[in-house]
Amino acid sequence: MTSAEGIWAEIRYRLRGAATVNYWSLGRGDHGGKTFRAVMLDAGTITVTASGIAKERRISMAEFIRVARLWPGYKDGTTSRSELAATKSQNTSYIIGLLHWRETQLEAAKDAARLGLQNR
C-alpha cells in the first residue's frame, strides 16, 4: 500500500501539464461527467479550476494528505463523507476526484499491460 505522501507525489507526477478530472463520490459515481481541471502544480500545491467556481482552488499537500489517509475507508464505504469533512478541508470534492482519477489511471495502465502481453 502506498503512503498518502507517495500518492501525493505520484498524482503530481501524473498531472504534468493540465489534466481534466471527473468529480467522483461513492454515492454518485462520476457526477454525470462533471469535471474540473488541474491547472498548476507549485511546490506543495495543486491548483484546480472548474466552471461554476468563482476562482481557482489551491490544494495544499497537508490538506491532501489528511483526506488521502481516509480514502481507503471512504471508497469501501466504512468512512462517511462527514468524516472527510472533519479534516477541515475545503477541497474534499477535488481531492476525492484526484484520488479516484489516480486509481483509474493505474487500472488503465494495468489493462494496457495485460493487452500488450496477450498480443505477443
C-alpha distance (Angstrom), angle and dihedral (degrees) to the residues before:
residue distance angle dihedral
M1 . . .
T2 3.78 . .
S3 3.80 119.5 .
A4 3.80 120.5 -116.5
E5 3.80 88.1 -110.9
G6 3.81 90.1 52.7
I7 3.80 90.9 49.7
W8 3.83 89.8 51.2
A9 3.80 90.6 53.2
E10 3.80 92.7 45.7
I11 3.81 94.1 49.4
R12 3.80 90.7 49.3
Y13 3.81 89.1 50.8
R14 3.81 92.7 48.8
L15 3.84 91.4 47.0
R16 3.81 94.8 61.2
G17 3.77 101.7 149.7
A18 3.77 118.8 0.6
A19 3.80 120.5 -37.8
T20 3.78 132.8 -171.2
V21 3.80 113.6 -131.2
N22 3.81 129.7 -171.8
Y23 3.77 119.4 -125.9
W24 3.79 106.5 -118.6
S25 3.78 137.7 -173.8
L26 3.77 134.0 172.0
G27 3.80 92.8 -116.9
R28 3.82 99.7 41.1
G29 3.78 105.7 28.5
D30 3.79 112.3 -152.0
H31 3.84 96.3 -5.5
G32 3.80 93.8 -117.4
G33 3.79 94.3 -57.7
K34 3.82 96.6 -54.5
T35 3.79 109.8 157.3
F36 3.77 144.3 -172.6
R37 3.78 130.4 -160.2
A38 3.76 130.0 -125.4
V39 3.80 99.4 -142.0
M40 3.78 107.0 168.2
L41 3.77 139.4 25.4
D42 3.79 116.9 -160.9
A43 3.76 126.8 173.4
G44 3.78 100.3 -71.8
T45 3.83 100.5 -0.2
I46 3.78 142.3 77.0
T47 3.81 115.2 -155.9
V48 3.80 119.2 -151.3
T49 3.77 134.5 -174.8
A50 3.80 135.3 -174.0
S51 3.76 140.4 172.4
G52 3.77 109.3 -88.3
I53 3.80 96.9 34.5
A54 3.78 118.3 101.3
K55 3.79 98.2 -139.7
E56 3.77 141.6 4.3
R57 3.80 116.6 -75.9
R58 3.79 121.7 -136.0
I59 3.80 118.7 -148.1
S60 3.78 113.9 -160.0
M61 3.78 122.2 -147.6
A62 3.82 90.9 -118.5
E63 3.81 91.9 52.0
F64 3.81 91.4 46.9
I65 3.80 92.2 50.2
R66 3.83 92.8 50.2
V67 3.81 90.3 56.3
A68 3.83 96.3 36.6
R69 3.79 90.6 58.1
L70 3.81 87.7 62.5
W71 3.83 94.9 44.2
P72 3.83 98.2 95.6
G73 3.81 91.0 53.9
Y74 3.80 93.1 43.6
K75 3.80 95.1 52.0
D76 3.82 92.5 47.7
G77 3.82 92.3 47.0
T78 3.81 99.5 -112.3
T79 3.83 95.2 106.1
S80 3.80 117.8 58.5
R81 3.77 128.5 -139.8
S82 3.81 88.5 -113.5
E83 3.81 89.1 58.3
L84 3.82 88.1 54.8
A85 3.80 89.0 50.4
A86 3.80 88.9 53.8
T87 3.82 87.5 69.5
K88 3.83 85.5 75.7
S89 3.80 90.3 -125.7
Q90 3.79 116.9 149.1
N91 3.82 88.7 -162.8
T92 3.81 106.5 57.1
S93 3.82 92.8 125.2
Y94 3.80 90.9 56.8
I95 3.79 94.4 42.2
I96 3.81 92.5 49.8
G97 3.80 89.2 48.2
L98 3.81 90.8 51.5
L99 3.80 92.5 48.0
H100 3.79 91.8 49.7
W101 3.84 90.7 45.0
R102 3.82 89.6 54.1
E103 3.79 91.2 52.5
T104 3.81 92.6 49.3
Q105 3.82 88.9 49.3
L106 3.81 90.2 52.3
E107 3.81 92.3 47.5
A108 3.81 91.4 49.2
A109 3.80 90.2 51.6
K110 3.82 90.9 50.0
D111 3.81 90.8 48.8
A112 3.81 91.4 49.1
A113 3.81 90.6 49.6
R114 3.81 91.5 50.0
L115 3.80 91.3 49.1
G116 3.78 90.3 48.4
L117 3.78 91.0 52.9
Q118 3.80 92.1 47.1
N119 3.80 92.5 52.3
R120 3.82 93.9 57.9
